[in-house]
Amino acid sequence: MKETGHVKVLVVGDIMLDKYIIGKVERICPEAPVPVVHVKEEYYTLGGCGHVCRNLRELGAQVDCMSSISNDINGGLIINELDNIGAKNLCSYGSKQTIVKERIIADDRKVQMLRVDRETISKIDSKRAIEVFLKDCRKVYDVIIVSDYAKGMITKELMEFLKTLNTKIIVDPKPINGFLYNDAYMITPNEKEWKIMKLSSKYSLKNVKFILETKGKHGMILYNKLNNKEYSIMSEPVEVYNVSGAGDTVVAVMGLCLSMNYSIHEAAILANKCAAYVVTQSGTTTVPKEIFEQVLKDLVCKI
């Protein structure tokens, strides 16, 4: 098997800055019937496709990030965070503001009280994004992961360009953009997304080889379109604390394990186990490398 440190991944998608305000609620505001949060801690981290990058870098893969940000303070913070985790920044500058999602969490991280989104949803300049990418990209990638949050990064022009790189494309999809994913190697929709995509001809897919439907506590279903078979992958019972970012973990681990030469079924089992770990953690977290290595050992013992 190929070592994780030798795997080269291109992550493409909508990058965001996740900001967190952590505090404690001790009283109700006299101005309005709402709780007052006494702030104890504030921090930020990479979100959107940036969280896929975080997962992959945590596990040791070489990562390039292709996205679009604004030349603003939050865009600068994203660039700094990509640098901090060791991911190559291939982001282009666009006219719309950098996407920020700010969460207010109270009572020792147990209750998310509010989320404030700052975003402008519009198509990016794909030509500009491709030009920036070509200036500093690698010659070869083992896999391309498309993390689509339907904020404007993923366009028809961009997807057609990615196909010319002649490597596997794995997509964490949004149903509204389903028509863009034709010829992808795999898509990884959740249960709700896959239901929409199946029922609507508008979002129909062509020439997608594998579909990995994530079903939360019920595990996953792997659909093999090459032989029209499906395989159920069950999850072990865990106490779910937070599902935020689980889909990012699934697509990251799938891409990594396929690039390490695990079979499609083995990669799905590994992704399922890693997702089961992250949902037991607070906040949007990643899989530690030691947990990933233990999951690999457990799989080898069962083969």
C-alpha positions as CSV (number, residue, x, y, z in Angstrom):
1,M,0.0,0.0,0.0
2,K,1.1,3.6,-0.7
3,E,2.0,5.6,2.4
4,T,-0.2,8.6,3.2
5,G,2.7,11.0,2.9
6,H,3.1,10.0,-0.8
7,V,-0.5,10.7,-1.7
8,K,-1.0,13.9,-3.7
9,V,-4.6,15.4,-3.4
10,L,-6.2,18.3,-5.2
11,V,-9.1,19.7,-3.1
12,V,-11.4,22.0,-5.1
13,G,-14.5,23.7,-3.6
14,D,-16.0,26.5,-1.6
15,I,-13.6,27.4,1.2
16,M,-14.9,29.1,4.3
17,L,-13.8,30.5,7.6
18,D,-15.5,28.9,10.6
19,K,-15.5,31.2,13.6
20,Y,-16.5,30.1,17.1
21,I,-17.6,32.2,20.1
22,I,-17.7,30.1,23.2
23,G,-19.4,31.3,26.4
24,K,-21.7,30.7,29.3
25,V,-25.3,31.7,29.8
26,E,-26.2,33.0,33.2
27,R,-29.1,35.3,32.7
28,I,-31.8,36.6,30.3
29,C,-31.3,39.9,28.5
30,P,-33.5,42.7,30.0
31,E,-33.9,44.3,26.6
32,A,-35.4,41.2,24.9
33,P,-36.3,37.6,26.0
34,V,-33.0,36.2,24.8
35,P,-30.0,34.7,26.7
36,V,-26.9,36.7,27.4
37,V,-23.7,34.8,26.5
38,H,-20.6,35.8,28.5
39,V,-17.8,35.1,26.1
40,K,-14.9,32.9,27.4
41,E,-13.2,32.0,24.2
42,E,-13.0,32.8,20.5
43,Y,-11.2,31.0,17.7
44,Y,-11.5,30.3,14.0
45,T,-10.6,27.4,11.7
46,L,-10.9,26.3,8.0
47,G,-14.4,25.3,6.9
48,G,-16.0,24.1,3.7
49,C,-13.5,22.5,1.4
50,G,-10.9,23.8,3.9
51,H,-12.1,21.2,6.4
52,V,-11.4,18.5,3.8
53,C,-7.9,19.9,3.5
54,R,-7.5,19.7,7.3
55,N,-8.6,16.1,7.4
56,L,-6.1,15.1,4.7
57,R,-3.2,17.0,6.2
58,E,-3.9,15.5,9.6
59,L,-3.5,12.1,8.0
60,G,-0.3,13.1,6.2
61,A,-1.3,13.6,2.6
62,Q,0.1,16.3,0.3
63,V,-2.7,18.7,-0.3
64,D,-3.3,21.6,-2.8
65,C,-6.4,23.7,-2.3
66,M,-8.1,25.4,-5.3
67,S,-10.8,27.8,-4.3
68,S,-11.8,31.5,-4.4
69,I,-11.6,34.1,-1.7
70,S,-11.7,37.9,-1.4
71,N,-8.7,40.1,-0.7
72,D,-10.1,40.9,2.7
73,I,-9.2,40.2,6.4
74,N,-11.0,36.9,6.4
75,G,-9.4,35.8,3.1
76,G,-6.1,36.6,4.7
77,L,-7.0,34.4,7.7
78,I,-7.8,31.5,5.4
79,I,-4.5,31.8,3.6
80,N,-2.7,31.8,7.0
81,E,-4.6,28.7,8.1
82,L,-3.8,26.9,4.8
83,D,-0.1,27.7,5.4
84,N,-0.3,26.6,9.1
85,I,-1.6,23.1,8.2
86,G,0.9,22.8,5.3
87,A,-1.6,22.9,2.4
88,K,-0.6,24.7,-0.8
89,N,-2.7,27.7,-1.5
90,L,-4.0,27.8,-5.1
91,C,-6.9,30.1,-4.3
92,S,-7.8,32.9,-6.7
93,Y,-9.1,36.3,-5.6
94,G,-12.7,37.2,-6.5
95,S,-15.0,40.1,-6.1
96,K,-17.4,38.6,-3.6
97,Q,-16.7,38.5,0.1
98,T,-14.9,35.6,1.8
99,I,-17.5,33.2,3.2
100,V,-17.6,33.2,7.1
101,K,-19.8,31.1,9.3
102,E,-19.9,32.3,12.9
103,R,-21.3,30.1,15.6
104,I,-22.2,31.1,19.2
105,I,-21.9,28.1,21.5
106,A,-22.9,28.2,25.2
107,D,-22.6,26.1,28.3
108,D,-19.3,24.3,27.9
109,R,-19.7,23.7,24.1
110,K,-22.9,21.7,24.5
111,V,-25.5,24.1,23.0
112,Q,-25.1,26.0,19.7
113,M,-27.4,29.0,20.1
114,L,-26.9,30.8,16.8
115,R,-25.1,30.8,13.5
116,V,-24.4,34.0,11.6
117,D,-23.5,33.5,7.9
118,R,-21.6,36.1,5.8
119,E,-21.7,35.1,2.2
120,T,-22.6,36.1,-1.4
121,I,-23.7,33.2,-3.5
122,S,-22.7,33.8,-7.1
123,K,-20.5,32.0,-9.7
124,I,-16.8,32.6,-9.5
125,D,-14.6,33.6,-12.5
126,S,-13.6,30.0,-13.5
127,K,-11.2,31.2,-16.1
128,R,-9.3,33.2,-13.5
129,A,-9.4,30.3,-11.0
130,I,-7.9,28.0,-13.7
131,E,-5.1,30.5,-14.6
132,V,-4.1,30.8,-10.9
133,F,-4.1,27.0,-10.5
134,L,-2.0,26.4,-13.6
135,K,0.8,28.8,-12.4
136,D,1.7,26.6,-9.4
137,C,0.0,23.2,-9.5
138,R,1.6,19.8,-9.4
139,K,2.1,17.8,-12.6
140,V,0.2,14.8,-11.3
141,Y,-2.4,14.2,-8.6
142,D,-3.5,10.9,-7.2
143,V,-7.1,12.1,-6.7
144,I,-9.2,15.2,-7.0
145,I,-11.8,15.9,-4.3
146,V,-14.6,18.3,-5.2
147,S,-16.2,19.7,-2.0
148,D,-19.3,21.5,-3.3
149,Y,-21.3,23.7,-0.9
150,A,-23.2,25.3,-3.8
151,K,-21.7,28.8,-3.1
152,G,-20.5,29.4,-6.7
153,M,-17.0,27.8,-6.9
154,I,-18.1,24.6,-8.8
155,T,-19.1,25.5,-12.3
156,K,-19.5,23.6,-15.6
157,E,-16.4,25.2,-17.0
158,L,-14.3,24.3,-13.9
159,M,-15.6,20.7,-13.9
160,E,-14.8,20.3,-17.6
161,F,-11.3,21.5,-16.8
162,L,-10.8,19.1,-13.9
163,K,-11.6,16.2,-16.2
164,T,-8.7,17.1,-18.4
165,L,-6.3,16.3,-15.5
166,N,-7.1,12.6,-16.1
167,T,-7.4,11.4,-12.5
168,K,-10.2,10.1,-10.3
169,I,-12.7,12.8,-9.3
170,I,-14.7,12.3,-6.0
171,V,-17.5,14.7,-5.3
172,D,-19.2,15.6,-2.1
173,P,-22.3,16.9,-3.9
174,K,-25.1,19.4,-3.6
175,P,-28.3,18.2,-5.5
176,I,-28.8,21.6,-7.2
177,N,-25.5,21.0,-9.0
178,G,-26.0,17.4,-9.8
179,F,-25.8,17.9,-13.5
180,L,-22.2,19.1,-13.1
181,Y,-20.9,15.7,-11.7
182,N,-21.3,13.7,-14.9
183,D,-18.2,11.4,-15.4
184,A,-17.1,11.6,-11.8
185,Y,-15.5,8.5,-10.4
186,M,-17.7,8.8,-7.2
187,I,-20.1,11.0,-5.4
188,T,-20.7,10.9,-1.6
189,P,-24.2,12.3,-0.9
190,N,-26.0,12.0,2.4
191,E,-29.4,10.3,2.6
192,K,-31.4,13.5,2.0
193,E,-29.2,14.6,-0.9
194,W,-29.3,11.3,-2.6
195,K,-33.1,11.1,-2.3
196,I,-33.4,14.4,-4.1
197,M,-31.0,13.5,-6.8
198,K,-32.8,10.2,-7.5
199,L,-36.2,11.7,-7.7
200,S,-35.4,14.6,-10.0
201,S,-34.4,14.3,-13.6
202,K,-33.0,17.8,-13.4
203,Y,-30.2,16.4,-11.1
204,S,-29.7,13.2,-13.0
205,L,-26.1,11.8,-13.2
206,K,-24.4,10.2,-16.2
207,N,-21.3,7.9,-16.1
208,V,-20.7,8.1,-12.4
209,K,-19.1,4.8,-11.4
210,F,-19.7,4.7,-7.7
211,I,-22.2,6.3,-5.3
212,L,-21.6,6.3,-1.5
213,E,-24.7,7.2,0.3
214,T,-24.1,8.2,3.9
215,K,-27.0,7.4,6.3
216,G,-25.8,8.6,9.7
217,K,-26.2,6.0,12.4
218,H,-27.4,3.5,9.8
219,G,-24.1,3.5,8.1
220,M,-23.6,3.7,4.4
221,I,-24.7,2.1,1.1
222,L,-22.1,1.7,-1.7
223,Y,-23.7,1.6,-5.1
224,N,-21.5,0.1,-7.8
225,K,-22.8,1.3,-11.1
226,L,-20.3,-0.9,-13.0
227,N,-22.1,-4.1,-12.0
228,N,-25.4,-2.6,-10.6
229,K,-24.8,-4.0,-7.2
230,E,-25.1,-2.4,-3.8
231,Y,-23.4,-3.1,-0.5
232,S,-24.5,-2.1,3.0
233,I,-21.9,-0.9,5.4
234,M,-23.1,-0.8,9.0
235,S,-22.0,1.6,11.7
236,E,-21.2,0.6,15.3
237,P,-23.4,2.3,17.9
238,V,-21.9,5.6,19.1
239,E,-23.1,8.6,21.0
240,V,-23.5,11.3,18.4
241,Y,-22.4,14.7,19.7
242,N,-22.0,16.7,16.5
243,V,-22.5,15.7,12.8
244,S,-20.9,18.9,11.4
245,G,-18.1,18.0,9.1
246,A,-18.7,14.3,9.0
247,G,-19.3,14.4,5.2
248,D,-15.9,16.2,4.8
249,T,-14.3,13.4,6.7
250,V,-15.9,10.7,4.5
251,V,-14.9,12.2,1.2
252,A,-11.3,12.9,2.5
253,V,-10.8,9.4,3.8
254,M,-12.3,7.9,0.6
255,G,-10.0,9.8,-1.6
256,L,-7.0,9.1,0.6
257,C,-7.6,5.3,0.9
258,L,-8.3,4.8,-2.8
259,S,-5.1,6.6,-3.6
260,M,-3.3,4.2,-1.1
261,N,-4.6,1.4,-3.3
262,Y,-7.3,0.1,-1.0
263,S,-10.3,-1.4,-2.8
264,I,-13.5,0.7,-3.1
265,H,-15.3,-1.4,-0.5
266,E,-12.3,-1.3,1.9
267,A,-12.1,2.5,1.5
268,A,-15.8,2.9,2.3
269,I,-15.5,0.8,5.4
270,L,-12.5,2.9,6.6
271,A,-14.4,6.2,5.8
272,N,-17.4,4.9,7.8
273,K,-15.3,4.2,10.8
274,C,-13.5,7.5,10.7
275,A,-16.9,9.4,10.4
276,A,-18.1,7.4,13.4
277,Y,-15.2,8.9,15.3
278,V,-15.7,12.5,14.4
279,V,-19.4,12.6,15.2
280,T,-18.5,11.8,18.8
281,Q,-16.3,14.9,19.1
282,S,-17.3,18.5,19.9
283,G,-17.1,21.1,17.1
284,T,-16.0,20.4,13.5
285,T,-13.0,18.1,14.1
286,T,-10.7,15.9,12.1
287,V,-9.5,12.3,12.5
288,P,-6.2,12.0,14.4
289,K,-3.6,10.0,12.5
290,E,-3.3,7.5,15.4
291,I,-7.0,6.8,15.2
292,F,-6.7,6.4,11.4
293,E,-3.8,4.0,11.7
294,Q,-5.7,1.9,14.3
295,V,-8.7,1.7,11.9
296,L,-6.3,0.5,9.2
297,K,-4.9,-2.2,11.5
298,D,-8.4,-3.4,12.4
299,L,-9.3,-3.7,8.8
300,V,-6.1,-5.7,8.0
301,C,-6.9,-8.1,10.9
302,K,-10.3,-8.8,9.4
303,I,-9.1,-9.4,5.9
